[in-house]
Amino acid sequence: MTFQGFKREDFETFTIDGLDERMEAIQTRIQPKFQEIGSELADYVAAQLGNEMYLHIAKHARRTVNPPKDTWLAIADNKRGYKKHPHFQIGLFDDHLFMWLALIYELPNKQEIAKSFIAAYDKIKQLPDNFVVSLDHMNKDSIPLQELEMKHLERFRDVKKAEFLIGIHVPAESDLAANGNDLLDTAKQTFHTLIPFYQLAVQSRN
């Protein structure tokens, strides 16, 4: 494994002005690292689940003016895409790295998945104390798991654009972000912890 972790320069990518300039930095600095860590994590999750999982790296292809504020890799059980499926994510904003189980608004069975998560609310609340929740993958803000309330899951069920992402944040300046082996181990541990909820989402999808 040659993955070296994410350095200050990687996070500073999101301060570069201009779409083309920032995209070039994403492609040269970050995406090769995504390929390394993502390939290993896709194999790891596939082994945990007993079925094939596919690595997708965000291309930001639809952007024509505004440079992306973040970038990510996704691991899903669909070879063609990930947005319409429960998936795992690792990505970067300018000030932190995120590791998510991501359930975003494009899920066709979002309501059924939300119902299953409402039923599993007590189990979700028992996840590790350092877990955080995002209700919008476009927004880098998150709420601590301790502040998650039933109303957030009900909104996920009832509001078409509502989302639910759960996992951890790693600060950009932390030693963990810059240590490839430790970061990979943390990602495996995080995804392993979230696999029962991934499976719940997949079962509800069908």
C-alpha positions as CSV (number, residue, x, y, z in Angstrom):
1,M,0.0,0.0,0.0
2,T,1.6,3.3,-1.1
3,F,-1.2,5.6,0.2
4,Q,0.4,8.4,2.1
5,G,-2.6,10.2,3.6
6,F,-3.8,13.7,2.8
7,K,-1.5,16.6,3.2
8,R,-2.2,20.3,3.8
9,E,-1.7,20.9,0.0
10,D,-4.6,18.5,-0.7
11,F,-7.0,20.5,1.4
12,E,-5.7,23.8,0.0
13,T,-6.9,22.7,-3.4
14,F,-10.2,24.2,-2.5
15,T,-8.7,27.7,-2.2
16,I,-7.5,27.7,-5.8
17,D,-9.4,30.1,-8.0
18,G,-10.9,29.1,-11.3
19,L,-12.7,25.9,-12.3
20,D,-10.0,24.6,-14.6
21,E,-7.2,25.3,-12.2
22,R,-9.0,23.7,-9.3
23,M,-10.0,20.7,-11.3
24,E,-6.5,20.2,-12.5
25,A,-5.3,20.2,-8.8
26,I,-8.1,17.7,-7.9
27,Q,-7.1,15.4,-10.7
28,T,-3.3,15.6,-10.0
29,R,-3.2,15.8,-6.2
30,I,-6.3,14.1,-4.9
31,Q,-7.7,11.6,-7.4
32,P,-4.6,9.4,-7.5
33,K,-4.9,9.0,-3.7
34,F,-8.6,8.3,-4.1
35,Q,-7.7,5.5,-6.5
36,E,-5.2,4.0,-4.0
37,I,-7.3,4.1,-0.9
38,G,-10.6,3.5,-2.7
39,S,-9.5,0.4,-4.4
40,E,-8.4,-1.2,-1.1
41,L,-11.6,0.0,0.7
42,A,-13.8,-1.3,-2.1
43,D,-12.2,-4.8,-1.8
44,Y,-12.5,-4.6,2.0
45,V,-16.2,-3.7,1.9
46,A,-16.9,-6.3,-0.7
47,A,-15.3,-9.0,1.5
48,Q,-17.4,-7.8,4.4
49,L,-20.6,-8.0,2.4
50,G,-19.9,-11.0,0.3
51,N,-20.7,-9.2,-3.0
52,E,-18.8,-7.1,-5.5
53,M,-18.5,-3.4,-4.8
54,Y,-17.3,-0.7,-7.2
55,L,-15.2,2.4,-6.8
56,H,-16.5,5.6,-8.3
57,I,-14.4,8.8,-8.2
58,A,-16.3,12.1,-8.6
59,K,-15.7,13.7,-12.0
60,H,-17.6,17.0,-11.4
61,A,-18.4,16.8,-15.1
62,R,-21.5,19.0,-15.0
63,R,-19.6,22.0,-13.7
64,T,-19.1,24.8,-16.2
65,V,-18.5,27.8,-13.9
66,N,-18.2,27.3,-10.2
67,P,-15.2,25.2,-9.0
68,P,-16.2,22.3,-6.6
69,K,-16.1,23.0,-2.9
70,D,-15.3,19.4,-2.1
71,T,-14.5,16.1,-3.9
72,W,-15.0,12.5,-3.0
73,L,-14.9,8.8,-3.9
74,A,-17.9,6.5,-3.5
75,I,-18.2,2.8,-3.1
76,A,-21.4,1.2,-4.2
77,D,-22.8,-2.2,-5.4
78,N,-23.7,-0.7,-8.8
79,K,-21.0,-0.5,-11.5
80,R,-22.6,2.3,-13.5
81,G,-23.2,4.8,-10.7
82,Y,-23.7,5.4,-7.0
83,K,-26.0,8.3,-6.5
84,K,-29.2,6.2,-6.7
85,H,-27.8,3.6,-4.3
86,P,-26.7,3.5,-0.7
87,H,-23.0,4.0,-0.8
88,F,-19.9,4.7,1.2
89,Q,-17.9,7.9,0.7
90,I,-14.6,9.4,1.5
91,G,-13.9,13.0,0.6
92,L,-12.4,16.4,1.4
93,F,-13.6,19.9,2.0
94,D,-11.0,22.6,2.7
95,D,-10.9,22.0,6.5
96,H,-11.8,18.3,7.0
97,L,-12.0,14.9,5.5
98,F,-15.3,13.0,5.7
99,M,-16.1,9.3,5.8
100,W,-19.8,8.6,5.3
101,L,-22.5,6.1,4.7
102,A,-24.4,8.3,2.3
103,L,-28.1,8.2,1.5
104,I,-28.7,11.1,-0.8
105,Y,-31.8,12.6,-2.4
106,E,-31.5,10.7,-5.7
107,L,-32.4,7.4,-4.0
108,P,-35.6,6.1,-5.7
109,N,-36.7,4.3,-2.5
110,K,-35.6,7.0,-0.1
111,Q,-38.9,6.9,1.8
112,E,-38.7,3.2,2.5
113,I,-35.1,3.5,3.6
114,A,-36.0,6.4,5.9
115,K,-38.8,4.3,7.5
116,S,-36.3,1.5,8.2
117,F,-33.9,4.0,9.8
118,I,-36.6,5.5,11.9
119,A,-37.3,1.9,13.2
120,A,-33.6,1.5,13.9
121,Y,-33.3,5.0,15.6
122,D,-32.2,3.5,19.0
123,K,-29.5,1.5,17.3
124,I,-28.3,4.5,15.3
125,K,-28.0,6.5,18.6
126,Q,-25.7,3.7,20.0
127,L,-23.0,4.3,17.3
128,P,-19.7,5.7,18.6
129,D,-19.7,9.1,20.2
130,N,-17.4,10.6,17.6
131,F,-19.9,10.0,14.8
132,V,-21.6,12.9,13.1
133,V,-24.6,13.3,10.8
134,S,-25.1,15.4,7.7
135,L,-28.5,16.3,6.3
136,D,-27.1,17.8,3.1
137,H,-24.1,16.4,1.3
138,M,-23.5,19.9,-0.3
139,N,-23.0,21.5,3.1
140,K,-19.9,20.8,5.1
141,D,-21.7,21.4,8.4
142,S,-22.7,18.4,10.5
143,I,-24.4,17.6,13.8
144,P,-22.9,15.4,16.5
145,L,-24.7,12.0,16.8
146,Q,-25.8,13.0,20.3
147,E,-27.9,15.8,18.7
148,L,-29.6,13.6,16.2
149,E,-33.4,13.6,16.8
150,M,-36.2,11.6,15.4
151,K,-37.4,14.7,13.5
152,H,-34.2,14.6,11.4
153,L,-35.1,11.1,10.2
154,E,-38.7,12.1,9.7
155,R,-37.5,15.0,7.5
156,F,-35.4,12.6,5.6
157,R,-38.5,10.5,5.0
158,D,-40.9,13.4,4.1
159,V,-38.8,16.0,2.2
160,K,-37.8,15.1,-1.3
161,K,-34.4,16.8,-1.2
162,A,-33.6,15.7,2.3
163,E,-30.5,13.4,2.8
164,F,-28.9,11.4,5.6
165,L,-25.2,10.8,5.8
166,I,-23.5,9.3,8.9
167,G,-19.9,8.7,9.7
168,I,-16.9,10.8,10.9
169,H,-15.0,13.9,10.2
170,V,-11.2,14.1,10.4
171,P,-9.8,17.6,10.7
172,A,-7.4,18.7,7.9
173,E,-4.7,19.6,10.4
174,S,-4.8,16.3,12.3
175,D,-2.1,13.7,12.3
176,L,-4.6,11.1,11.3
177,A,-5.4,12.8,8.0
178,A,-1.7,12.7,7.0
179,N,-1.0,9.1,8.1
180,G,-2.0,6.8,5.3
181,N,-2.0,3.5,7.2
182,D,-3.8,4.9,10.2
183,L,-6.4,6.7,8.0
184,L,-7.0,3.5,6.0
185,D,-7.5,1.6,9.2
186,T,-9.9,4.2,10.5
187,A,-11.9,4.1,7.2
188,K,-12.1,0.3,7.5
189,Q,-13.3,0.5,11.1
190,T,-15.8,3.2,10.3
191,F,-17.3,1.4,7.3
192,H,-17.3,-1.9,9.3
193,T,-19.4,-0.2,12.0
194,L,-21.8,1.2,9.4
195,I,-22.2,-2.0,7.4
196,P,-25.4,-3.1,9.3
197,F,-27.0,0.2,8.4
198,Y,-25.8,-0.1,4.8
199,Q,-27.4,-3.5,4.7
200,L,-30.6,-2.1,6.2
201,A,-30.7,0.5,3.5
202,V,-30.1,-2.0,0.7
203,Q,-32.8,-4.3,2.0
204,S,-35.2,-1.4,2.1
205,R,-34.2,-0.4,-1.4
206,N,-35.4,-3.7,-2.9
